[in-house]
Amino acid sequence: MIKSYLKEKALLIDQNLDKITNEFQNVPATLLESMRYSLLAGGKRLRPILVLATIESLGKDDEIGLPFACAVEMIHTYSLIHDDLPAMDDDDFRRGRLTNHKVYGDAMAILAGDALLTEAFGLIVRGAKAANISQDCLIRILEDAVRSAGARGMVGGQVRDILSDGAKLNAEELEEIHRHKTGDLIAFSIRLGAHLGDASAPTLEALTQFAYYLGLAFQIQDDILDVVGDQEVIGKPVGSDAEKQKATYPAMIGLDQSRAKLQQLTQEAKAVISDLPDLNPQRLLQIADFLLTRDR
């Protein structure tokens, strides 16, 4: 059931991303082609799906969240394009195809990422206008977006990750990297859905805690798959973390303890949102369980 839900929502998001970018005007053709190459390359679409699932869990129609969900995916895709660059992770494949810079060159890949990030904020504003979202709600969403995606959030986490290459980290330092590099954008996705769903302050706080547990669990499973995953399924080579001396949970505590940590975090995430009076958590709980055993 959850697999069909995820497939349905991913298809809906893909269709909207295609439509939105097809309507971009006065964009140089090669730039738009580069943007769409990475944006429409498929993938799990986890972050935008979490936007929609959170709105649904609060009893609202998730259709209101589609432009916002697409904006989140644009931010995520920009980060992947830049993360794959030679100056960063220097990856050749992403989602089963050549990375953006391998097709369009470093300069165009950088500019495509820049464009996706900038257009995401425009899409958030247009979505708010179309849905008649209050100014206060829009401001909260934009504040969250800036903090989560910027120097205090995802970008700061990427910096910590780069500076940690080859270093001996303790568990707290590793968790801090993952909290920002991966967790902040997942938290933004869920908080965005909570804002659009008119969540109460206590429910927003609980959903935020849920998001950070989920984000750390997601990253640990990514690290595990880099060791034992199927390259054909994942869409990129396995073993790259060890080759680049990346700080990961399997490298620090081993596969067995990493799997145990993954189980623990998933259970903690589910417990946080299981008994909230204004939330039907079923869909979010299903997603948490699905991520526990995902193979890509």
Long-range contacts (C-beta under 8 A, 24 or more apart in sequence): 1-286, 2-286, 2-287, 2-289, 2-290, 3-290, 5-283, 5-286, 6-44, 6-45, 6-49, 6-287, 6-290, 9-45, 9-48, 9-49, 9-52, 9-53, 10-44, 10-45, 10-49, 12-66, 13-45, 13-48, 13-49, 13-66, 13-69, 13-70, 13-73, 14-40, 14-42, 14-45, 16-66, 16-67, 16-69, 16-70, 17-70, 17-73, 17-74, 20-67, 20-70, 20-123, 24-119, 27-115, 30-104, 30-108, 31-108, 31-111, 31-112, 31-115, 33-104, 34-100, 34-103, 34-104, 34-108, 34-109, 34-111, 34-112, 35-112, 35-115, 35-116, 37-100, 37-103, 37-104, 37-112, 38-77, 38-80, 38-81, 38-94, 38-100, 38-112, 38-116, 39-73, 39-74, 39-77, 39-116, 41-94, 41-95, 41-96, 41-97, 42-95, 42-96, 43-95, 44-294, 44-296, 45-73, 46-186, 46-218, 46-287, 46-291, 47-72, 47-73, 47-76, 47-185, 47-186, 47-189, 48-72, 48-73, 48-189, 49-287, 50-186, 50-189, 50-190, 50-193, 50-211, 50-284, 50-287, 51-189, 51-190, 51-192, 51-193, 51-196, 52-193, 53-193, 53-283, 53-284, 53-287, 54-189, 54-190, 54-192, 54-193, 54-194, 54-197, 54-207, 54-284, 55-193, 55-196, 55-197, 56-283, 57-193, 57-197, 57-279, 57-280, 57-281, 57-282, 57-283, 57-284, 58-193, 58-194, 58-197, 58-198, 58-199, 58-203, 58-278, 58-279, 58-280, 59-197, 59-280, 60-196, 60-197, 60-198, 64-131, 64-196, 65-192, 65-193, 65-196, 66-127, 67-123, 67-124, 67-126, 67-127, 67-130, 67-131, 68-123, 68-124, 68-127, 68-141, 68-192, 68-196, 69-189, 70-123, 71-120, 71-121, 71-123, 71-124, 71-127, 72-120, 72-185, 72-188, 72-189, 72-192, 74-116, 74-117, 74-119, 74-120, 74-123, 75-116, 75-117, 75-120, 75-145, 75-149, 75-185, 76-185, 77-113, 77-116, 78-112, 78-113, 78-114, 78-116, 78-117, 78-120, 79-113, 79-149, 79-154, 79-158, 79-185, 81-109, 81-110, 81-112, 81-113, 81-116, 82-109, 82-110, 82-113, 83-158, 84-109, 85-109, 85-110, 88-158, 88-162, 89-240, 89-244, 91-236, 91-240, 92-237, 93-235, 93-236, 93-237, 94-235, 94-236, 95-235, 95-236, 96-235, 96-236, 97-235, 117-149, 120-145, 121-145, 131-196, 133-196, 137-195, 137-196, 140-195, 141-192, 141-195, 141-196, 144-188, 144-191, 144-192, 144-195, 145-188, 145-192, 147-184, 148-184, 148-185, 148-187, 148-188, 149-184, 149-185, 149-188, 152-180, 153-180, 153-184, 153-185, 153-188, 154-180, 154-181, 154-184, 154-185, 156-180, 157-181, 157-182, 157-183, 157-184, 161-246, 161-247, 164-246, 164-247, 165-244, 165-245, 165-246, 165-247, 166-245, 167-247, 169-247, 169-252, 171-252, 171-253, 173-247, 174-247, 174-248, 174-249, 174-252, 175-216, 177-247, 178-215, 178-216, 178-219, 178-220, 179-212, 179-215, 179-216, 181-219, 182-215, 182-216, 182-218, 182-219, 182-222, 183-211, 183-212, 183-215, 183-216, 183-219, 184-215, 185-215, 186-211, 186-212, 186-214, 186-215, 186-218, 187-211, 187-212, 187-215, 190-214, 199-278, 199-279, 200-278, 202-276, 203-276, 203-278, 203-279, 206-272, 206-273, 206-276, 206-279, 207-273, 207-279, 209-269, 209-272, 210-269, 210-270, 210-272, 210-273, 210-284, 210-288, 213-265, 213-266, 213-268, 213-269, 213-272, 214-265, 214-266, 214-269, 214-288, 214-291, 216-265, 217-262, 217-265, 217-266, 217-269, 217-288, 217-291, 217-292, 218-291, 220-249, 220-258, 220-261, 220-262, 220-265, 221-262, 221-291, 221-292, 221-294, 223-248, 223-249, 223-250, 223-251, 223-258, 224-249, 224-250, 224-255, 224-258, 224-259, 224-262, 225-295, 225-296, 226-250, 227-255, 228-255, 229-295, 229-296, 230-295, 233-295, 233-296, 234-295, 234-296, 235-296, 262-292, 263-292, 266-291, 266-292
